[in-house]
Amino acid sequence: MRLRFPLLLIGLAAVCALAGFAAPAQTPSTGVASRARHSGPFVPDGLDATEVSEIDLEGLKKILQRDPKDPRPLLINFWATWCDGCREEFPDLVRIDNDYRDRGLNFISVSLDEVTEIKTTVPDFLKQMKAQMRVVLLNVKDPEPAIHAVDETWDGALPATYLFDKDGKVVFKYFGAIKPAELRSAIDKLVRGKQ
Amino acid sequence: MKKHHALSLFLASILIVGFAAVAGSGRNGSDLPAPPAIGTTIDDFKLPDTDGAEHSLKSLTGKNGAVLIFISVQCPVSNGYNERMEKLAQDYKAKGVNVIGINSNATEPVAAVKSHAAEKHFTFAVLKDDGNKIADRLGATRTPETYVIDAGGKLVYHGRIDNSQNTANITSNDLREALDEMLAGKPISKTGGAAFGCSIKRAS
């Protein structure tokens, strides 16, 4: 009988530990979440995706830091026109943007194309996709600090998609072409219902 | 005592169910396989080349080590490194380090891998990793992605080739620096590096 209580404690500890292990995608990665809780400048929506703006590492950090005055959940997709998986998933992302923009989702698309393509290949592709989300092109000499600013566990494989809740916690991340139903299900938990 | 047994069984079942849940969450796109830590001994494995002949990692490793590079037929980033990979193979073969290319993309059949290697004049071995078993074992996620294994079979570097797809912008030659330090018997000062690349397309 004396053993029961310690055993229960061990059992509870085991369950808690496993719960932590079993839901890695639900827990914030240290790199993003810790920064995302800090305040940052407001990032306005851009509805004309054909105008792609250039950002540097600091610009990326500002996006990741969020604005406390903007409580919308944030979806960020890292992609490039040279990436097969990115092109493959892009129509689904455009549909998700169209379906959720009015329901309070902020979607920022981060292109990793060469800066020389900012007025050519990238907007041409976006026009073809009829994309309307805000699109920025990250121009950095060394990609490593940018990749680590996003997520210490990410090594730069594209595409990569992150969904943050209003508190800046990563609630969904996916490497490779997204499965739309999974991403929609994660977004549904954060935005208001259909009107 | 019976109660203790029952409690123990209950706890054991929780652990089993819990571990099954962890294992089940492993191979999707939100939780990619973790790579081995630097310093880990890489177990020998066998893979076929593009003619179907099997080779072991051990048999292809040079007297001073090997560089495994996950490559792609179609990925423009990987293709942007073709000449650099071939030059690396030639430069380091003479120093006892062999480059080994591995194609784990489920979307790139062995015939395409063979013709690509011939077209690009690769002189290093190119192996086909059907079912991405070795990519999973090594936690490889993108192309190009490299692993340096020393003469003792230990992983000493895992990451990018350099910091830029554009040769004019290279400021950090991470892979070569790691190889040179390894060959000089020095500790590796930078054991990895991240870079943008194409996701390895795993078998579903």
Chai-1 contact restraints between the chains, C-beta under 6 A:
chainA,res_idxA,chainB,res_idxB,connection_type,confidence,min_distance_angstrom,max_distance_angstrom,comment,restraint_id
A,L3,B,H4,contact,1.0,0.0,6.0,A-B,restraint_1
A,L7,B,L7,contact,1.0,0.0,6.0,A-B,restraint_2
A,G11,B,L11,contact,1.0,0.0,6.0,A-B,restraint_3
A,A14,B,L15,contact,1.0,0.0,6.0,A-B,restraint_4
A,V15,B,I14,contact,1.0,0.0,6.0,A-B,restraint_5
A,L18,B,G18,contact,1.0,0.0,6.0,A-B,restraint_6
A,F21,B,V22,contact,1.0,0.0,6.0,A-B,restraint_7
A,A22,B,A21,contact,1.0,0.0,6.0,A-B,restraint_8
A,A22,B,V22,contact,1.0,0.0,6.0,A-B,restraint_9
A,P24,B,D31,contact,1.0,0.0,6.0,A-B,restraint_10
A,A25,B,S30,contact,1.0,0.0,6.0,A-B,restraint_11
A,A25,B,D31,contact,1.0,0.0,6.0,A-B,restraint_12
A,W82,B,P76,contact,1.0,0.0,6.0,A-B,restraint_13
A,C83,B,C198,contact,1.0,0.0,6.0,A-B,restraint_14
A,G85,B,S199,contact,1.0,0.0,6.0,A-B,restraint_15
A,L112,B,F196,contact,1.0,0.0,6.0,A-B,restraint_16
A,D142,B,N163,contact,1.0,0.0,6.0,A-B,restraint_17
A,P143,B,A195,contact,1.0,0.0,6.0,A-B,restraint_18
A,P143,B,F196,contact,1.0,0.0,6.0,A-B,restraint_19
A,E144,B,G193,contact,1.0,0.0,6.0,A-B,restraint_20
A,E144,B,A194,contact,1.0,0.0,6.0,A-B,restraint_21
A,I147,B,A194,contact,1.0,0.0,6.0,A-B,restraint_22
A,D155,B,T141,contact,1.0,0.0,6.0,A-B,restraint_23
A,D155,B,A194,contact,1.0,0.0,6.0,A-B,restraint_24
A,G156,B,A194,contact,1.0,0.0,6.0,A-B,restraint_25
A,G156,B,A195,contact,1.0,0.0,6.0,A-B,restraint_26
A,G156,B,F196,contact,1.0,0.0,6.0,A-B,restraint_27
A,G156,B,G197,contact,1.0,0.0,6.0,A-B,restraint_28
A,A157,B,T141,contact,1.0,0.0,6.0,A-B,restraint_29
A,A157,B,R142,contact,1.0,0.0,6.0,A-B,restraint_30
A,A157,B,G197,contact,1.0,0.0,6.0,A-B,restraint_31
A,A157,B,S199,contact,1.0,0.0,6.0,A-B,restraint_32
A,L158,B,F196,contact,1.0,0.0,6.0,A-B,restraint_33
A,K173,B,S30,contact,1.0,0.0,6.0,A-B,restraint_34
A,Y174,B,G29,contact,1.0,0.0,6.0,A-B,restraint_35
A,Y174,B,S30,contact,1.0,0.0,6.0,A-B,restraint_36
A,F175,B,G29,contact,1.0,0.0,6.0,A-B,restraint_37
A,F175,B,L32,contact,1.0,0.0,6.0,A-B,restraint_38
A,G176,B,G29,contact,1.0,0.0,6.0,A-B,restraint_39
A,G176,B,S199,contact,1.0,0.0,6.0,A-B,restraint_40
